[in-house]
Amino acid sequence: MKDAAPQTIYLKDYTPFGFTVEKVELTFRLAPTATRVTSRIRFAPNPAATDRTFFLHGEELKLIRAAIDGAEVTPDVTPQGLTCPVPDAPFDWEAEVEIAPEDNTALEGLYMSRGMYCTQCEAEGFRKITYYPDRPDVMAVFSVRIESDLPVLLSNGNPGDTGAGWAEWHDPWPKPAYLFALVAGDLRAHSDRFTTRSGRAVDLNLWVRPGDEGKCAWGMEALKKSMRWDEDVYGREYDLDVFNIVAVDDFNMGAMENKGLNIFNSSAVLASPETSTDANFERIEAIIAHEYFHNWTGNRITCRDWFQLCLKEGLTVFRDSQFTSDLRSAPVKRIGDVIDLRARQFPEDQGPLSHPVRPESFQEINNFYTATVYEKGAEVIGMLKRLVGDDAYARALDLYFERHDGQACTIEDWLRVFEDTTGRDLAQFKRWYSQAGTPRLSVEESYADATYTLTFRQHTPPTPGQDEKLPQVLPIAVGLLNPNGDEVVPTTLLEMTEAEQSFSFPNLPARPVASILRGFSAPVVLERDASREENLFLLAHDTDPFNRWEASRALAVASLMNMLSDPARGPDGAWLDALLDVIRDSALDPAYRALLLGLPSESELAQRLYEAGTTPDPEAIHAAAEKHRQARAELWQAQLPALAEEARVDAPFSPDAAQAGKRALGGAVLAMQSRVDGGKAASAQFDAADNMTAQLSALTSLITAGAADDALAAFEAQWRHDRLVMDKWFGVQIAFAPPHDAVDVTRRLTEHPDFDWKNPNRFRACLGALAMNHAGFHRADGAAYDLLADWLIRLDAKNPQTTARMCTAFQSWKRYDAARQEKMRAALGRLRDQPGLSRDTSEMVARLLG
């Protein structure tokens, strides 16, 4: 277990390691409780370093022997690593250690998953494998020999010699230890080939357990699309002879980009129409692209230190978002990204876990794999691209790859290529990396003498450790519409750099209606006093798909807020009439129409109330949302059959965007139908479903209609032997449970014989779903808080990473009433006071409690 009272690490204290590493040779003799790892490493003094202390990280290792240039030595060993006197000249270090993969429940380093050996070394897992300078700026060429009687033995790079019970691998590209990977097990390969644009053939393999061979085709196609797209759009060609992906059941994250050997959570790669929803197919496509794109933005060019994590993650999230936008619907992708940003990153920015895109300090780096680093980091890349333009962005990326290939870099290196390409000074833009919090952008409008003027003011509220905020560079995309709905000024990018700034549009014969922040051009909270009539106008006429959706969202929020302030009121009829007109427009993408039918989440409404100075009542919010959904279903009852017929898919199942969009619209319509027919249409769809999207959509509709008992039993009987589908069965029962039942349903399901709490997917399916059930989690008696804390206390001793990440369920505790606040603080306090609490969870709880 890691030290629970760790040292704080600061960006300003970075110094290079005292030695360079020329090559690494590793030999693994695999055994569940006594794996032997022999390392042979060529070190040389680093001329760029001033501190020549020879310190190698190492945790939970049993040192068998160590030698320098063949002579045995006795290092000074601590729980964190070892030190040893070394020559002031190049030397060979050799060490042999013993580890116990079978006992490694933290799933970090070398561990076992149902008989398979696998690794997870990012961020600091390699130190649990052998003694090494486990930091991203130490890059070396690795050669690996694996000895085991298991049939498949894999590591990074290209395959070398093999024999009975052994295999060798060599990775010719220098890499940091966090990209090391090893897999050994009884696996089956789904294989294909890809020819790069230069004509080189690459062998592709997707390795799975026996029985999962039929769930590989989609992942393989996604890989090939990613390889081709990266060549076409970024000019990046794959650089090894083989690309391997392995599906692993026990994995803390979604996937890992290890050079040439990507390791995936099985939920992020295995797919079939019968077992996977359209959302699963799209997620798999995006994650495979993300990890493949890391081959250049993360592997060939990596991070100098972990403070630069956004350098690889923000850029690669942006690239995978571009990929999905190109393959599917760009407006639908953009709206989905913003929904996710507001649901996950905005609360992080506005709470005790707030931190800059590039943090200044940390205690446990695993706690900074956050929505701020990933999603806000991607938004920063998107803003930079908008500001410099597509052509300059492409030239800057070419220069980035040319200048920094094979290096471990910083945000300064990244921004410098844009400055050198464009001549721009990006010093102010750099604040996006150092300043935490979500800027709030207010706007005032005026019209006089045929000139329309927008005056913007920006303000970023204080965040932990940052009371004063400086103005940011904000790219604000604006379009203007005439009163008849015609666009009089097409999308124009305004660049705001001051705390207050005005922009004028002359020669307009009539006062226009402004469409502001088109495409969500900057990750800000737009504070605009737009009237109901203006939003109805934008919903009907805006040519920007995002802002058309945003106008409907604003009307939905206003309607729900009015219902909360006066429980006797119903939904805004004018908005529902206007929305129905849009939903019935068959020229619009069905996926887009499905998004328009969605309501703001209950958590988002709670945050809006809190920001307005009102203490949110989770039960009242849930009641208003349910009342709205019921009223809309009843009001539109006559139109629902025609909408359902339009959304029907007659062709054989395909996970492509066209069919997926129809099924999304059909699922939204079915949810409304279930509110007026007692679940009859959902029951019929459940019985006839030949794909998981239709089956699960029907099941959730039946749960909300209170008519799911038979369907839940049938679903369990059908899928009890499929671990990924059963994750869905566990999750939907809790996520869609009535709030007063959510805790009891969760307790019952955690007693189910198939609830494996040590498996991250199953744990998240249950306890994560409880946290997502807003009113259920925030039940007034605090029962859900206590239940989650009980399970986190239990899990922390086994898997600190998953425990720490699940603590974020409490991050918005300050926005609720005093009684709920006290119950959440008490639950967190129980967790904090546990003896032997991990470093991961200790830091997270301390930050939450302030």
C-alpha positions in Angstrom: 0.0 0.0 0.0 1.2 3.5 -0.8 2.2 6.0 1.9 -1.0 7.6 3.1 0.8 10.9 4.0 2.7 11.6 0.8 4.9 14.5 -0.3 3.4 17.1 -2.5 5.2 17.4 -5.9 5.4 20.7 -7.6 5.8 21.6 -11.3 8.3 24.3 -10.4 10.6 21.8 -8.8 11.2 19.7 -12.0 14.8 18.6 -12.6 16.0 16.0 -15.1 17.0 12.6 -14.0 20.7 12.3 -13.4 21.2 9.5 -15.9 20.1 8.6 -19.4 19.1 5.1 -20.4 20.4 3.6 -23.6 18.6 0.3 -23.5 16.5 -2.0 -21.3 16.5 -5.7 -21.4 13.8 -7.5 -19.4 13.2 -11.2 -18.7 10.0 -12.4 -17.1 9.6 -15.9 -15.7 5.9 -15.8 -15.0 4.3 -17.5 -12.0 1.1 -16.4 -10.2 2.7 -15.8 -6.8 6.4 -15.7 -7.6 7.1 -14.0 -11.0 10.8 -13.3 -11.4 11.8 -10.2 -13.3 15.4 -9.7 -14.4 16.4 -6.2 -15.7 19.6 -5.3 -17.5 19.8 -1.5 -18.1 22.5 0.5 -19.7 22.9 3.9 -17.8 25.1 6.9 -18.6 25.5 10.2 -16.7 23.1 12.8 -18.0 25.0 16.0 -19.0 21.8 18.0 -18.6 21.4 17.0 -14.9 23.0 18.6 -11.9 21.9 15.9 -9.4 23.5 12.5 -10.0 21.8 10.6 -7.2 21.1 7.1 -8.5 17.5 6.5 -7.3 15.3 3.9 -8.9 11.6 3.7 -8.1 10.3 0.4 -6.8 7.2 -0.6 -4.8 6.1 -4.0 -3.4 9.2 -5.7 -4.9 11.4 -8.4 -3.3 14.9 -7.7 -4.4 16.8 -11.0 -5.0 20.1 -9.5 -6.3 21.6 -6.4 -7.9 24.8 -5.9 -9.8 26.8 -3.1 -11.5 29.0 -4.1 -14.4 28.7 -7.7 -13.2 29.8 -7.1 -9.6 27.1 -7.6 -7.0 26.1 -4.6 -4.9 23.9 -4.1 -1.9 21.6 -1.0 -2.5 19.8 1.0 0.2 16.2 -0.2 -0.2 13.1 1.6 1.0 9.4 1.0 0.3 9.6 3.7 -2.4 12.8 2.5 -4.2 16.5 2.1 -3.9 19.7 4.1 -4.1 23.2 2.9 -4.8 26.7 4.4 -5.4 27.4 4.2 -9.2 30.4 5.0 -11.5 30.7 8.4 -13.0 30.7 6.8 -16.4 28.4 4.6 -18.4 27.6 1.3 -16.6 25.3 -1.8 -16.8 22.8 -2.2 -14.0 21.3 -5.6 -13.4 18.6 -6.6 -10.8 16.4 -9.5 -10.2 13.1 -9.1 -8.3 10.2 -11.3 -7.3 6.5 -10.1 -7.5 3.1 -11.7 -7.0 0.7 -10.8 -9.8 -2.1 -12.9 -8.4 -2.2 -10.8 -5.3 -2.2 -7.5 -7.1 -5.9 -6.4 -6.8 -5.0 -2.7 -7.4 -4.7 -3.7 -11.2 -1.6 -1.5 -11.4 1.8 -3.0 -12.5 1.7 -6.7 -13.5 -1.5 -8.4 -12.3 -3.8 -11.3 -13.2 -7.3 -11.2 -14.6 -9.1 -14.5 -14.7 -5.9 -16.4 -15.4 -4.4 -13.9 -17.8 -1.3 -11.9 -17.0 -1.5 -8.2 -18.0 -0.1 -4.8 -17.1 -1.1 -1.3 -16.5 1.9 1.0 -16.0 0.4 4.5 -16.5 1.0 6.5 -14.5 3.4 4.9 -12.1 2.8 1.2 -12.3 6.1 0.1 -13.8 7.8 0.6 -10.4 5.7 -2.4 -9.2 7.4 -4.6 -11.9 11.1 -3.8 -11.4 13.4 -1.1 -10.1 13.6 1.7 -12.7 13.5 5.5 -13.0 9.7 5.5 -13.5 9.2 8.9 -14.9 8.0 9.9 -18.4 11.1 11.9 -19.4 13.3 8.8 -19.2 12.9 7.1 -22.6 14.7 4.0 -23.8 14.6 1.1 -26.3 13.1 -2.1 -24.7 13.8 -5.7 -25.4 11.7 -8.3 -23.6 11.8 -12.1 -23.1 8.8 -13.8 -21.6 9.0 -17.3 -20.2 5.7 -19.2 -19.6 3.8 -22.2 -20.7 0.8 -20.0 -21.6 0.1 -20.1 -25.4 0.2 -16.4 -26.1 3.1 -14.2 -24.9 2.9 -10.5 -26.0 4.9 -7.3 -25.3 5.6 -4.0 -27.0 7.1 -3.6 -30.5 7.9 -6.2 -33.1 8.0 -10.0 -32.4 11.4 -11.6 -32.2 12.5 -15.2 -31.7 10.1 -17.7 -30.1 10.3 -21.2 -28.8 8.5 -23.7 -26.6 7.6 -21.8 -23.5 9.2 -18.4 -24.4 8.9 -15.4 -26.7 11.0 -12.3 -27.4 9.9 -8.8 -28.4 11.8 -5.7 -29.4 10.5 -2.2 -29.5 12.8 0.0 -31.7 11.2 3.3 -30.6 12.4 4.8 -27.3 9.6 5.0 -24.8 9.0 5.8 -21.1 8.3 3.0 -18.7 4.6 3.9 -18.4 4.1 2.6 -22.0 5.6 -0.8 -21.2 3.1 -3.7 -21.6 3.0 -7.4 -21.3 0.2 -9.9 -21.8 0.2 -13.7 -21.4 -2.7 -16.0 -21.5 -5.0 -18.4 -23.4 -6.2 -16.0 -26.1 -7.6 -16.1 -29.6 -6.7 -13.6 -32.3 -9.0 -11.9 -34.7 -6.5 -10.9 -37.4 -6.3 -8.6 -40.4 -3.8 -6.5 -42.3 -3.4 -2.8 -43.1 -1.2 -1.3 -45.8 0.1 2.1 -45.0 0.2 4.9 -47.5 3.9 4.2 -48.1 3.1 0.6 -48.9 4.2 -1.2 -45.7 2.1 -4.1 -44.5 1.1 -4.1 -40.8 -0.3 -7.2 -39.1 -3.3 -6.4 -36.9 -4.6 -8.6 -34.1 -7.4 -8.3 -31.6 -6.7 -10.8 -28.8 -9.7 -12.1 -26.8 -10.7 -14.9 -24.5 -12.1 -18.1 -26.1 -15.8 -17.4 -26.7 -15.4 -13.7 -27.5 -14.2 -14.2 -31.1 -17.6 -13.1 -32.5 -17.3 -9.7 -30.9 -14.1 -8.5 -32.6 -15.2 -7.4 -36.1 -16.3 -3.9 -35.2 -13.2 -3.2 -33.2 -11.0 -4.3 -36.1 -12.9 -2.1 -38.5 -12.6 0.9 -36.1 -8.8 0.3 -35.9 -8.4 0.3 -39.7 -10.6 3.5 -40.1 -8.4 5.2 -37.4 -5.2 4.3 -39.2 -6.4 5.6 -42.5 -7.9 8.8 -40.9 -4.7 9.6 -39.1 -2.8 9.3 -42.4 -5.3 11.4 -44.3 -5.9 14.2 -41.8 -2.7 14.4 -39.8 -0.2 12.7 -42.1 0.7 10.2 -39.4 1.7 6.7 -40.5 2.0 3.6 -38.2 5.6 2.7 -37.5 5.8 -1.0 -36.4 5.2 -4.3 -38.2 2.4 -5.3 -35.9 -0.4 -3.7 -33.9 -1.9 -5.7 -31.1 -5.0 -5.0 -29.0 -5.9 -7.2 -26.0 -9.3 -7.3 -24.3 -9.0 -7.6 -20.5 -11.9 -8.1 -18.1 -10.4 -6.4 -15.0 -9.1 -3.0 -15.9 -9.4 0.3 -14.0 -9.7 2.5 -17.1 -11.1 2.3 -20.6 -7.9 1.4 -22.4 -4.2 2.1 -22.5 -2.1 3.1 -25.5 1.1 1.1 -24.8 3.3 1.2 -27.9 2.2 -1.5 -30.3 0.2 -3.4 -27.6 -2.9 -1.6 -26.6 -4.6 -3.1 -23.6 -8.4 -2.5 -23.4 -11.1 -2.9 -20.8 -13.2 -5.5 -22.6 -16.2 -3.2 -22.4 -14.3 -0.8 -24.7 -13.6 -3.2 -27.5 -16.0 -6.2 -27.6 -19.2 -5.6 -29.5 -22.0 -7.5 -31.3 -25.5 -6.3 -32.2 -27.0 -8.8 -29.7 -24.9 -7.6 -26.8 -24.0 -4.0 -27.5 -26.0 -0.8 -27.9 -25.4 1.8 -30.5 -23.8 3.9 -27.8 -21.4 1.0 -27.1 -20.5 0.8 -30.7 -19.8 4.5 -31.0 -17.8 4.5 -27.7 -15.7 1.5 -28.9 -15.0 3.3 -32.2 -13.9 6.4 -30.4 -11.7 4.7 -27.8 -9.9 2.6 -30.3 -9.3 5.7 -32.3 -8.1 7.6 -29.2 -5.6 4.9 -28.2 -4.3 4.5 -31.8 -3.9 8.3 -32.2 -1.7 8.2 -29.1 0.9 6.4 -31.2 2.1 9.9 -32.2 0.4 12.2 -29.7 1.6 10.5 -26.5 4.1 7.8 -27.6 6.4 9.2 -30.3 6.0 12.6 -28.5 5.4 12.1 -24.8 5.2 14.2 -21.6 8.3 15.6 -19.9 6.5 15.1 -16.5 3.0 14.3 -15.4 2.1 17.9 -15.0 2.0 17.9 -18.8 -0.6 15.1 -19.0 -3.0 17.4 -21.0 -0.3 17.6 -23.7 -1.1 14.1 -24.8 -4.6 13.6 -23.4 -6.2 16.9 -24.4 -4.7 16.8 -27.8 -5.7 13.1 -28.4 -9.3 13.7 -27.1 -9.6 16.5 -29.6 -8.3 14.3 -32.4 -10.7 11.5 -31.5 -13.5 14.0 -31.4 -12.6 15.1 -34.9 -12.5 11.5 -36.0 -16.0 10.8 -34.7 -17.3 14.1 -36.2 -15.9 13.1 -39.6 -17.4 9.6 -39.5 -20.7 10.4 -38.0 -22.6 13.7 -37.4 -20.4 16.7 -36.4 -23.3 18.6 -34.8 -24.5 15.6 -32.8 -21.0 14.9 -31.7 -20.5 18.5 -30.6 -23.7 18.6 -28.6 -22.8 15.3 -27.0 -19.4 16.5 -26.0 -20.8 19.7 -24.5 -23.5 17.7 -22.5 -20.6 15.6 -21.1 -18.5 18.7 -20.4 -21.2 20.4 -18.5 -22.1 17.2 -16.6 -18.6 16.2 -15.6 -16.1 19.0 -16.1 -18.1 22.1 -15.1 -18.9 20.7 -11.7 -15.3 19.8 -11.3 -14.3 23.4 -12.1 -16.9 24.8 -9.8 -16.1 22.6 -6.7 -13.4 21.6 -4.3 -11.7 19.4 -6.9 -11.1 22.4 -9.3 -7.6 22.5 -10.8 -6.0 24.0 -13.9 -5.7 22.0 -17.2 -2.0 21.8 -16.2 -1.9 21.5 -12.4 0.8 23.1 -10.4 1.1 20.4 -7.8 -0.2 16.9 -6.9 0.3 14.2 -4.3 -1.1 11.3 -6.4 -1.0 11.6 -10.1 -3.7 9.0 -10.6 -6.1 11.6 -9.2 -5.5 14.0 -12.1 -6.8 11.8 -14.9 -9.8 14.1 -14.8 -12.4 15.7 -17.0 -10.4 19.0 -16.7 -7.2 17.4 -18.1 -9.0 15.4 -20.8 -12.2 17.2 -21.9 -11.3 20.8 -21.0 -7.8 20.1 -22.4 -9.5 19.1 -25.7 -11.6 22.3 -25.6 -8.4 24.4 -25.3 -7.0 22.7 -28.4 -10.2 23.4 -30.2 -10.1 27.1 -29.3 -6.5 27.3 -30.5 -7.5 25.8 -33.8 -10.4 28.3 -34.2 -8.1 31.2 -33.4 -5.3 30.3 -35.8 -7.4 28.7 -38.5 -7.4 25.3 -40.1 -4.4 25.9 -42.4 -2.2 27.3 -39.6 -3.2 24.5 -37.3 -2.2 21.9 -39.9 1.2 23.6 -40.4 1.8 23.9 -36.7 1.0 20.2 -36.2 3.5 19.2 -38.9 6.1 21.3 -37.2 5.3 19.8 -33.9 5.8 16.2 -35.2 8.9 17.2 -37.1 10.6 19.2 -34.2 9.7 16.9 -31.3 9.6 13.4 -32.5 11.2 11.1 -29.9 11.1 13.8 -27.2 9.3 14.3 -23.9 7.8 17.7 -24.1 5.9 20.5 -22.3 3.0 22.8 -22.9 5.6 25.5 -23.7 7.0 23.3 -26.5 3.4 22.8 -27.9 2.5 26.5 -27.9 5.9 27.5 -29.3 5.2 25.7 -32.6 2.0 27.7 -33.0 3.9 30.9 -32.3 6.6 30.0 -34.7 4.1 29.0 -37.4 1.7 32.0 -37.0 3.8 34.8 -35.5 1.2 35.1 -32.7 2.0 35.8 -29.1 0.2 33.1 -27.1 1.3 34.3 -23.6 -2.3 35.2 -22.7 -3.8 32.1 -24.3 -1.5 30.1 -22.1 -3.6 31.1 -19.1 -6.1 28.4 -20.2 -3.5 25.9 -19.0 -2.6 27.6 -15.7 -5.9 29.2 -14.5 -8.6 26.9 -13.0 -12.4 27.5 -13.2 -15.0 28.1 -15.8 -15.2 31.7 -17.1 -18.6 33.3 -17.0 -19.4 35.4 -20.1 -22.1 38.0 -19.8 -23.4 40.0 -22.8 -25.4 43.2 -23.4 -26.9 44.1 -26.7 -27.7 47.5 -28.2 -29.0 48.7 -31.6 -28.8 52.3 -32.8 -28.2 54.1 -36.1 -28.2 50.8 -38.0 -25.3 49.5 -35.9 -25.7 46.5 -33.6 -23.3 46.2 -30.7 -22.4 43.3 -28.4 -20.6 44.1 -25.2 -19.1 41.1 -23.4 -17.8 40.9 -19.9 -15.8 37.9 -18.6 -15.3 36.8 -15.0 -13.9 33.6 -13.6 -14.9 32.9 -9.9 -12.3 32.0 -7.4 -11.2 28.4 -7.1 -9.1 26.6 -4.4 -5.7 28.3 -4.4 -6.6 30.8 -7.0 -8.6 33.8 -5.8 -7.7 36.3 -8.5 -8.3 35.5 -12.2 -7.0 37.4 -15.2 -8.9 37.8 -18.5 -8.7 34.8 -20.8 -8.6 34.8 -24.6 -12.1 33.8 -25.7 -13.0 32.9 -29.3 -16.7 33.9 -29.5 -18.4 32.7 -32.7 -21.4 34.9 -33.5 -24.0 34.9 -36.3 -26.9 37.5 -36.8 -30.3 36.7 -38.1 -32.9 39.1 -39.5 -36.4 39.2 -38.0 -37.6 37.1 -40.9 -35.1 34.3 -40.0 -32.6 35.0 -42.8 -28.9 35.1 -41.7 -27.7 38.6 -42.2 -24.2 38.1 -40.8 -22.8 34.6 -41.1 -20.7 33.0 -38.4 -17.9 35.5 -37.4 -15.2 34.7 -34.9 -14.7 37.5 -32.3 -11.5 37.4 -30.3 -12.0 38.7 -26.8 -8.9 39.5 -24.7 -10.1 42.0 -22.2 -12.3 41.8 -19.1 -14.8 43.9 -21.0 -14.9 44.3 -24.8 -17.4 45.5 -27.4 -17.9 44.5 -31.0 -20.1 46.4 -33.5 -21.8 45.3 -36.7 -22.8 48.3 -38.9 -25.2 48.8 -41.8 -28.0 46.6 -40.5 -31.4 47.9 -41.5 -33.2 46.1 -38.7 -32.3 45.0 -35.2 -31.0 41.4 -35.6 -31.3 38.4 -33.3 -27.9 37.2 -32.2 -26.8 33.6 -32.2 -23.9 33.8 -29.7 -21.2 31.2 -28.9 -22.0 29.1 -32.0 -20.7 25.6 -31.9 -19.8 26.3 -28.2 -16.7 28.0 -29.4 -15.3 28.5 -25.9 -15.9 26.4 -22.7 -17.7 29.2 -20.7 -21.0 29.8 -19.0 -22.9 32.2 -21.2 -25.0 34.6 -19.1 -27.5 36.1 -21.5 -30.8 37.6 -20.6 -32.4 36.3 -23.8 -36.2 36.5 -23.8 -38.5 33.5 -24.2 -39.5 34.9 -27.6 -35.8 35.1 -28.8 -35.2 31.5 -27.8 -38.3 30.4 -29.6 -37.1 32.3 -32.7 -33.6 30.7 -32.5 -35.2 27.2 -32.1 -37.2 27.8 -35.3 -34.6 29.6 -37.4 -31.0 29.4 -36.2 -28.7 27.9 -38.9 -26.2 26.8 -36.3 -27.3 23.3 -35.1 -25.6 23.7 -31.7 -27.3 27.0 -30.9 -30.6 25.8 -32.1 -30.3 22.9 -29.6 -29.1 25.4 -27.0 -32.1 27.6 -27.5 -34.4 24.7 -26.8 -32.2 23.8 -23.7 -32.7 27.3 -22.4 -36.4 27.1 -22.8 -36.4 23.7 -21.1 -34.5 25.1 -18.1 -36.8 28.1 -17.9 -39.9 25.9 -18.0 -38.5 23.6 -15.3 -37.5 26.4 -13.1 -41.0 27.9 -13.3 -42.4 24.6 -12.4 -40.1 24.4 -9.4 -41.1 27.8 -8.2 -44.8 27.1 -8.7 -45.5 23.3 -8.5 -49.0 24.0 -9.8 -47.6 25.0 -13.2 -47.1 22.8 -16.2 -44.5 22.9 -18.9 -44.3 25.8 -21.3 -46.8 25.0 -24.0 -45.4 27.4 -26.6 -42.0 25.8 -26.2 -43.5 22.3 -26.6 -45.4 23.3 -29.7 -42.3 24.8 -31.2 -40.2 21.8 -30.3 -42.8 19.4 -31.8 -42.5 21.3 -35.1 -38.7 20.7 -35.1 -39.0 17.1 -34.0 -41.5 16.4 -36.9 -39.1 17.8 -39.5 -38.0 14.7 -41.3 -35.2 16.6 -43.1 -33.3 16.8 -39.8 -31.0 14.0 -38.6 -32.9 11.7 -36.3 -30.0 11.6 -33.8 -30.2 15.4 -33.6 -33.9 15.3 -33.0 -33.4 12.7 -30.3 -31.0 15.1 -28.5 -33.6 17.9 -28.7 -36.0 15.6 -26.9 -33.6 15.3 -23.9 -34.0 17.4 -20.8 -31.2 19.0 -18.7 -30.1 16.5 -16.1 -31.4 16.9 -12.6 -27.8 17.6 -11.4 -27.5 20.4 -14.0 -30.7 21.9 -12.7 -29.4 21.7 -9.1 -26.3 23.5 -10.1 -28.2 26.3 -11.9 -30.4 26.8 -8.8 -27.3 26.9 -6.6 -25.6 29.5 -8.8 -28.8 31.5 -8.7 -28.7 31.6 -4.9 -31.3 28.9 -4.3 -30.7 25.7 -2.3 -31.7 22.9 -4.7 -34.2 20.2 -3.5 -33.3 17.0 -5.3 -36.8 15.5 -4.7 -38.6 18.6 -6.0 -36.3 18.7 -9.1 -37.1 15.0 -9.8 -40.8 15.6 -9.4 -40.8 18.6 -11.8 -38.8 16.7 -14.4 -41.2 13.7 -14.1 -44.2 16.0 -14.3 -42.8 17.6 -17.4 -42.1 14.2 -19.1 -45.6 13.0 -18.3 -47.2 16.1 -19.5 -45.3 16.1 -22.8 -46.1 12.5 -23.5 -49.8 13.2 -22.9 -49.7 16.3 -25.0 -48.0 14.6 -27.9 -49.8 11.3 -27.6 -51.5 11.5 -31.0 -48.2 12.3 -32.8 -46.2 9.5 -31.2 -47.2 6.6 -33.5 -46.1 8.5 -36.6 -42.8 9.5 -35.0 -42.3 5.9 -34.0 -43.0 4.7 -37.5 -40.5 7.2 -38.9 -37.8 6.0 -36.5 -38.4 2.3 -37.4 -35.4 0.5 -39.0 -36.3 -2.1 -41.6 -32.8 -3.1 -42.8 -30.5 -5.6 -41.1 -28.8 -4.1 -38.0 -25.8 -1.9 -38.7 -24.1 0.4 -36.1 -23.7 3.2 -38.6 -24.8 6.7 -37.8 -27.9 6.6 -39.9 -29.4 3.6 -38.3 -28.2 4.5 -34.8 -29.8 7.9 -35.2 -33.2 6.4 -36.0 -32.9 4.0 -33.0 -32.0 7.0 -30.8 -35.1 8.8 -31.9 -37.2 5.6 -31.6 -36.0 5.1 -28.0 -36.9 8.6 -27.0 -40.4 8.2 -28.6 -40.8 4.8 -26.8 -40.0 6.4 -23.5 -42.9 8.8 -24.1 -45.2 6.1 -25.3 -44.6 4.1 -22.1 -45.9 6.9 -20.0 -49.3 6.8 -21.7 -49.8 3.1 -22.5 -48.5 1.6 -19.3 -45.5 0.0 -21.1 -47.4 -1.9 -23.8 -45.3 -0.7 -26.7 -42.1 -1.3 -24.7 -43.1 -4.8 -23.7 -43.8 -5.6 -27.4 -40.4 -4.2 -28.4 -38.6 -6.1 -25.6 -40.2 -9.4 -26.8 -39.4 -8.8 -30.5 -35.9 -7.2 -30.1 -33.1 -8.7 -32.1 -30.5 -6.2 -31.0 -29.3 -4.8 -27.6 -30.2 -1.2 -28.4 -33.9 -2.1 -28.9 -33.9 -4.5 -26.0 -32.3 -2.2 -23.4 -34.3 0.8 -24.6 -37.5 -1.2 -24.0 -36.2 -2.4 -20.6 -35.5 1.1 -19.3 -38.9 2.3 -20.5 -40.5 -0.6 -18.6 -38.6 0.3 -15.5 -39.7 3.9 -15.6 -43.3 2.6 -16.3 -43.1 0.4 -13.2 -43.7 -2.7 -15.3 -40.3 -4.3 -15.6 -40.3 -7.3 -13.3 -40.9 -10.0 -15.9 -38.6 -8.3 -18.4 -35.8 -8.0 -15.8 -36.1 -11.7 -15.0 -36.1 -12.7 -18.7 -33.1 -10.4 -19.4 -31.1 -12.0 -16.6 -32.0 -15.5 -17.7 -30.9 -14.7 -21.3 -27.7 -12.9 -20.5 -26.5 -14.3 -17.1 -23.4 -15.7 -18.7 -22.3 -12.5 -20.5 -20.4 -10.3 -18.0 -20.7 -7.1 -20.1 -24.4 -7.4 -20.7 -25.0 -8.2 -17.0 -23.2 -4.9 -16.2 -26.1 -3.2 -18.1 -28.7 -5.3 -16.1 -27.2 -4.2 -12.8 -26.8 -0.5 -13.9 -30.2 0.2 -15.4 -32.1 -1.1 -12.3 -30.3 1.4 -10.1 -30.0 4.4 -12.4 -33.7 4.3 -13.3 -35.1 3.3 -9.9 -37.5 5.6 -8.3 -35.5 7.8 -5.9 -37.0 6.4 -2.7 -36.1 2.9 -3.9 -32.6 3.4 -5.3 -30.7 2.6 -2.1 -32.7 -0.6 -1.5 -32.3 -1.7 -5.1 -28.6 -1.1 -4.8 -28.3 -3.0 -1.5 -30.2 -5.9 -3.1 -28.1 -6.0 -6.2 -24.8 -5.9 -4.2 -26.0 -9.1 -2.5 -26.6 -10.8 -5.9 -24.2 -13.7 -6.5 -22.9 -12.1 -9.7 -21.9 -8.8 -8.0 -18.1 -9.0 -8.1 -17.1 -5.8 -6.2 -13.4 -6.3 -7.1 -14.2 -6.0 -10.8 -14.2 -2.2 -11.6 -16.9 -2.6 -14.3 -19.3 -4.3 -12.0 -18.6 -2.0 -9.1 -19.2 1.1 -11.3 -22.3 -0.5 -12.7 -23.9 -0.6 -9.3 -22.4 2.1 -7.1 -21.7 4.4 -10.0 -25.3 4.1 -11.1 -26.5 5.0 -7.6 -24.4 8.2 -7.8 -26.1 9.0 -11.1 -29.6 8.6 -9.7 -29.6 12.3 -8.5 -32.6 12.3 -6.2 -31.9 8.7 -5.1 -28.3 9.5 -4.2 -29.3 12.7 -2.4 -32.1 11.1 -0.4 -32.7 13.2 2.6 -31.8 10.6 5.2 -28.3 10.2 3.8 -28.6 6.5 3.3 -27.0 6.5 -0.1 -24.1 8.5 1.2 -23.5 6.0 3.9 -23.9 3.0 1.5 -21.4 4.4 -1.0 -18.9 5.3 1.8 -19.2 1.7 3.2 -18.3 0.2 -0.1 -15.5 2.7 -0.8 -13.9 1.8 2.6 -14.0 -1.8 1.6 -12.7 -1.2 -1.9 -9.9 1.1 -1.0 -7.8 -1.8 0.5 -8.0 -3.6 -2.8 -8.2 -1.0 -5.5 -7.3 2.6 -4.6 -7.6 4.0 -8.1 -11.2 3.0 -8.6 -12.0 4.1 -5.0 -10.5 7.6 -5.4 -12.3 8.2 -8.7 -15.6 7.1 -7.2 -15.2 9.7 -4.5 -16.1 12.3 -7.1 -19.7 11.4 -6.4 -19.4 13.8 -3.4 -17.8 16.7 -5.3 -20.9 18.9 -5.4 -21.8 18.5 -1.7 -21.6 22.2 -0.9 -24.6 23.1 -3.1 -27.2 21.3 -1.0 -29.0 22.1 2.3 -27.1 22.0 5.6 -28.5 18.6 6.6 -27.4 16.9 3.4 -24.0 18.7 3.6 -23.5 17.4 7.1 -24.4 13.8 6.1 -22.0 13.9 3.1 -19.2 15.4 5.3 -19.8 12.6 7.8 -19.6 9.9 5.1 -16.4 11.4 3.8 -15.0 11.8 7.3 -15.6 8.1 8.0 -13.6 7.3 4.8 -10.9 9.8 5.7 -10.4 8.3 9.2 -10.0 4.7 8.0 -6.6 3.2 9.2 -4.2 2.5 6.2 -6.3 4.6 3.7 -4.5 4.7 0.4 -2.6 7.8 -0.9 -5.0 8.0 -3.8 -8.1 8.2 -1.6 -6.6 10.2 1.2 -5.7 13.0 -1.2 -9.1 13.0 -2.9 -11.0 13.1 0.4 -8.8 15.9 1.7 -9.5 18.0 -1.4 -13.2 17.3 -1.2 -13.4 18.4 2.4 -11.1 21.4 1.8 
